């Protein structure tokens, strides 16, 4: 079976062009698979209840070539007063020390 590189749909043998987007179909083994994220490889280094603050810190870490993830459990569908959930900033275990030092410097200014 061939797969569309854009739509990710699989097609039966004999079809070579995606009928939805007109892309040439490819062998699914040739598609690059995203890396699997494992919880044990990441550590929470900062928490807040403000999304803008977390995005700012994530952007700052990115500028220092430190990969990070913002994890939020906020439910926007419930109109409640105040912030009821914590947003976490995670980095890979091997970057924890550098990330914490970098964030401390950013927050000093």
Beta strands, then each sheet from edge to edge (+ up, - down):
strand 1: 2-4
strand 2: 10-11
strand 3: 25-27
strand 4: 42-48
strand 5: 68-72
strand 6: 87-92
sheet 1: 2+ 1- 3+
sheet 2: 4+ 6- 5+
end
